[in-house]
Amino acid sequence: MSGVSLKNLYEEMLLLRRFDKLSMRLKMKDLIYSGYHPTEGQEAVAVGFCGALRDDDVLLSTHRPHIHAVAGGCTMEAVLTEMMGRTTGCSGGLGGGMQYVDPEHNFYCGSVVGSNLPIATGVAMAMKQQGSDRVCMCMFGDGASNTGSFHEALNLAAIWKLPVIFVCENNGFAEAMPVEEFVACKRISSRSRAYDLEEISIDGNDVEACRATADDLIERTRKGEGPFLVEAVTYRIRGHYVGDPEKTYRTKDEVAEKKQEEPLVRARERLLEQGTDAAELDALEGPIKERLDALSEWAVEQPFPTLEQAIDNVYIPLTEGEVACR
């Protein structure tokens, strides 16, 4: 498992959990722009899959991208200030919380459900044409598996044997609709049969299982055995968005029960069973809090884009000759 210990994986998940909570607080203060979608309970998928990629691999995410981005190698400074609309963000503060890019770290996301799937297929096609051993990983939710782009992307990727891993982060709900109400099959991974791909479903709350699966599929993809579709079954502890009433589609008892199975609880229990001292795990909180407190203080001091910067990427600049023709 890439030589990464469970304790290290737990620490990475803990950092992402606290980063998500910080982001939620900033959103409630109206300091994060565009939409913000909490990720509590889904850290094992981010750490397990996104964290397994190589620096030159490409990662595409969804409208819930922030922990994918950080787990995949983007800095928290660039991600947080991008969500806050500041110039130090990875897209200069112009993308907001749901549609930004970080070319330096090969990370891309977008807010249109399912839109990243065909883009991932195109990226993987370029990788194959270049003859590299790079891998493209595409994260998407259960709702995106019902879009036409899902079929188109997987079909072409399978036909052309492209180096892409499609990871369906099945968190149980597409906004306010339980997955069993809009997916006819019991497992989304069973749709892989239509493209003659392996059927792979894993426990998305088990960070070790996520990392082991990611390591295996990435290695096989580098050898030309791709593409792959994997379903990581997890649970969205928070609402779809900050302020989601939730009561229209699930009960508090259901959420409380699922909290007993979430990734941090599972990993901590396993570490304790293996003999790790509870105080050693508790001690991880202090440095993370200090780091995030400093990050928050720094982030709110960063500048907003000027009007000129805000519109700089809207139109292609005209030459003098083109201006004269107009």
C-alpha positions in Angstrom: 0.0 0.0 0.0 2.6 2.5 -1.2 4.4 2.1 2.1 2.0 4.5 3.8 1.0 3.6 7.3 -2.6 3.7 8.5 -1.6 6.4 11.0 -0.4 8.6 8.2 -3.6 8.0 6.3 -5.6 8.8 9.4 -3.6 12.1 9.9 -4.3 13.1 6.2 -8.0 12.4 6.7 -8.0 14.4 9.9 -6.4 17.4 8.2 -9.1 17.2 5.4 -11.9 17.0 8.0 -10.7 20.1 9.8 -10.1 21.9 6.6 -13.6 21.2 5.5 -15.0 22.5 8.9 -12.9 25.6 8.5 -14.3 26.2 5.1 -17.8 25.7 6.3 -17.3 28.4 9.0 -15.9 30.8 6.4 -18.9 30.0 4.1 -21.3 30.8 6.9 -19.5 34.2 7.3 -20.0 34.7 3.5 -16.3 34.6 2.9 -16.5 31.7 0.4 -18.0 32.6 -2.9 -20.1 30.5 -5.2 -21.4 27.2 -3.8 -19.8 25.2 -1.1 -20.5 21.5 -0.6 -19.3 19.9 2.7 -17.3 16.6 2.4 -17.5 15.3 6.0 -17.5 11.5 5.8 -15.9 11.2 2.4 -12.2 11.7 3.4 -11.2 8.1 2.8 -12.0 8.3 -0.9 -10.0 11.5 -1.3 -7.0 10.3 0.6 -7.1 6.8 -0.7 -7.5 7.6 -4.4 -6.4 11.2 -5.0 -3.5 10.8 -2.7 -2.2 7.8 -4.6 -1.5 9.7 -7.8 1.9 10.7 -9.1 2.7 14.4 -9.4 2.5 14.3 -13.2 -0.8 12.4 -13.3 -4.0 14.4 -13.9 -7.0 14.6 -11.5 -10.5 15.9 -12.4 -13.1 16.5 -9.8 -16.7 17.7 -9.3 -18.6 20.6 -7.6 -17.3 19.1 -4.3 -13.6 19.4 -5.1 -11.7 20.9 -2.2 -10.5 17.8 -0.4 -9.8 16.0 -3.7 -7.6 19.0 -4.7 -5.6 19.0 -1.4 -5.3 15.2 -1.3 -4.1 15.3 -4.9 -1.3 17.7 -4.2 -2.7 21.2 -4.4 -1.8 23.5 -1.5 -4.5 24.5 1.0 -3.5 28.1 0.6 -4.3 28.0 -3.1 -7.5 26.1 -2.7 -8.9 28.1 0.2 -8.1 31.5 -1.2 -9.6 30.4 -4.6 -12.8 29.6 -2.8 -12.6 33.0 -1.2 -12.1 34.8 -4.5 -8.6 36.1 -3.7 -5.8 36.6 -6.1 -3.6 34.0 -4.3 -6.1 31.3 -5.3 -5.0 28.7 -7.9 -7.2 30.4 -10.5 -6.5 33.9 -9.3 -9.8 34.0 -7.3 -11.8 33.9 -10.5 -13.2 30.3 -10.3 -14.8 30.4 -6.8 -15.6 27.2 -4.9 -16.7 24.9 -7.8 -14.9 25.7 -11.0 -11.2 26.2 -10.8 -8.0 24.8 -12.2 -4.5 24.3 -10.8 -2.4 23.5 -13.9 0.8 23.4 -11.8 -0.6 20.4 -9.9 -2.6 18.9 -12.8 -6.0 19.5 -11.1 -9.2 20.5 -12.7 -12.9 20.7 -11.6 -16.3 22.0 -12.7 -19.8 22.4 -11.4 -21.7 20.8 -14.2 -22.6 17.3 -13.1 -20.9 14.7 -15.3 -19.0 17.2 -17.4 -15.6 16.0 -16.3 -16.1 12.5 -17.5 -15.6 13.1 -21.3 -12.9 15.6 -20.5 -11.1 12.8 -18.6 -11.4 10.6 -21.6 -9.9 13.3 -23.8 -7.0 13.8 -21.4 -6.4 10.1 -21.3 -6.4 9.9 -25.1 -3.7 12.6 -25.2 -1.6 10.6 -22.7 -1.9 7.5 -24.8 -1.0 9.3 -28.0 2.1 10.8 -26.2 3.2 7.3 -25.2 3.6 8.2 -21.6 2.7 6.1 -18.5 0.7 8.9 -16.9 -2.7 8.3 -15.5 -5.9 10.3 -15.5 -8.3 9.9 -12.6 -11.8 11.2 -12.8 -13.9 11.6 -9.6 -17.7 11.9 -9.9 -20.8 11.2 -7.8 -23.6 8.7 -8.1 -25.9 11.3 -9.7 -23.4 11.8 -12.6 -23.7 8.1 -13.4 -27.1 8.8 -14.9 -25.9 11.4 -17.4 -25.3 10.8 -21.1 -21.7 11.9 -20.6 -21.1 9.0 -18.3 -22.0 6.5 -21.1 -20.1 8.4 -23.8 -16.9 8.7 -21.8 -16.8 5.1 -20.6 -17.7 3.7 -24.0 -14.9 5.6 -25.8 -12.4 5.0 -23.0 -13.1 1.2 -23.2 -13.0 1.1 -27.0 -9.6 2.8 -27.1 -8.2 1.2 -23.9 -7.3 4.6 -22.4 -5.3 5.2 -19.2 -8.2 6.6 -17.1 -9.7 5.5 -13.8 -13.2 6.6 -13.2 -14.0 6.8 -9.5 -17.7 7.0 -8.6 -17.9 8.5 -5.1 -21.3 7.1 -4.2 -22.2 9.1 -1.1 -25.8 7.9 -1.0 -27.6 11.0 -2.4 -27.8 13.2 -5.4 -28.7 16.4 -3.7 -31.9 15.4 -1.9 -32.7 12.1 -3.6 -31.4 8.8 -2.2 -29.5 6.8 -4.7 -31.8 3.8 -4.7 -34.6 6.1 -6.0 -32.8 7.0 -9.2 -30.4 4.1 -10.0 -32.1 1.0 -11.2 -29.2 -1.4 -10.5 -28.1 -2.3 -7.0 -24.5 -1.4 -7.6 -23.4 1.4 -9.9 -20.3 -0.6 -10.7 -22.4 -3.2 -12.4 -22.8 -0.7 -15.3 -19.2 -1.5 -16.2 -20.4 -4.7 -17.8 -21.9 -2.7 -20.6 -18.3 -1.6 -21.6 -16.7 -5.0 -20.9 -14.9 -3.6 -17.9 -14.3 -5.2 -14.5 -17.0 -4.7 -11.9 -15.3 -3.1 -8.9 -17.1 -1.9 -5.7 -15.3 -1.1 -2.5 -16.0 0.2 1.0 -15.4 3.9 0.6 -15.2 4.4 4.3 -12.2 2.1 4.6 -9.1 4.3 3.8 -6.8 1.3 3.6 -9.1 -0.5 1.1 -9.3 2.8 -1.0 -5.6 3.2 -1.1 -4.9 -0.4 -1.9 -7.4 -0.4 -4.7 -6.0 2.9 -6.0 -2.5 1.6 -6.0 -3.5 -1.6 -7.8 -5.5 0.1 -10.5 -3.0 2.9 -11.1 -0.2 0.3 -11.5 -2.3 -1.7 -13.9 -3.4 1.4 -15.8 0.3 2.4 -16.3 0.8 -1.0 -17.9 -1.9 -0.4 -20.4 -4.7 -2.4 -18.7 -7.1 0.5 -18.4 -9.7 1.9 -18.3 -11.3 1.1 -14.9 -14.6 2.0 -13.2 -14.6 1.7 -9.5 -17.5 2.5 -7.1 -16.5 3.7 -3.6 -19.5 3.4 -1.4 -19.5 6.1 1.4 -22.0 8.4 3.1 -22.5 12.2 3.1 -22.7 13.1 6.7 -23.5 16.8 6.1 -26.2 18.2 3.8 -25.6 18.7 0.1 -24.9 22.4 0.8 -24.4 24.6 3.8 -28.0 25.2 5.1 -29.5 22.1 3.6 -32.6 21.3 5.8 -32.0 17.5 5.1 -35.3 16.5 6.9 -37.0 16.1 3.5 -34.9 13.1 2.6 -33.3 11.6 5.7 -33.7 11.4 9.5 -31.3 12.4 12.2 -31.2 8.8 13.5 -30.0 7.6 10.1 -27.2 10.2 10.1 -26.2 9.3 13.7 -26.0 5.7 12.8 -23.8 6.4 9.8 -21.5 8.5 11.9 -20.4 5.3 13.7 -19.1 3.9 10.4 -17.4 7.0 9.0 -13.7 6.9 7.9 -12.1 8.6 10.8 -14.0 6.5 13.4 -13.1 3.3 11.4 -9.4 4.2 11.1 -9.1 5.3 14.7 -10.7 2.1 16.0 -8.4 0.0 13.9 -5.3 1.9 15.1 -6.3 1.4 18.7 -6.9 -2.3 18.1 -3.3 -2.4 16.6 -1.9 -1.0 19.8 -1.6 2.7 19.0 -2.1 4.9 22.1 -5.2 7.1 22.1 -3.1 10.0 23.4 -0.8 9.7 20.3 -3.8 10.1 18.0 -5.3 13.0 20.1 -2.0 14.8 19.8 -2.4 15.1 16.1 -5.2 17.7 16.6 -2.9 20.4 18.0 -0.6 21.0 15.0 -3.5 20.7 12.6 -5.4 23.4 14.5 -2.4 25.7 14.6 -1.8 25.2 10.9 -5.4 26.0 10.0 -5.7 28.9 12.3 -2.7 30.5 10.6 -4.1 29.6 7.2 -7.4 31.3 8.1 -5.7 34.5 9.4 -3.5 34.7 6.3 -6.4 34.0 3.8 -8.7 36.8 4.9 -5.8 39.3 4.4 -5.3 38.3 0.8 -6.4 40.8 -1.9 -9.4 40.5 -4.3 -8.9 40.7 -8.0 -9.1 44.1 -9.6 -11.7 44.8 -12.3 -9.0 44.4 -14.9 -7.9 41.1 -13.5 -11.5 39.9 -13.2 -12.2 40.4 -17.0 -8.7 39.6 -18.2 -9.6 36.0 -19.2 -13.1 36.7 -20.7 -12.1 37.9 -24.2 -9.0 37.2 -26.4 -7.1 40.5 -26.7 -7.4 42.1 -30.1 -4.4 43.3 -32.1 -4.3 46.8 -33.5 -5.3 45.6 -36.9 -8.3 43.8 -35.6 -9.4 46.8 -33.6 -9.2 48.9 -36.8 -11.3 46.4 -38.7 -14.0 46.6 -36.1 
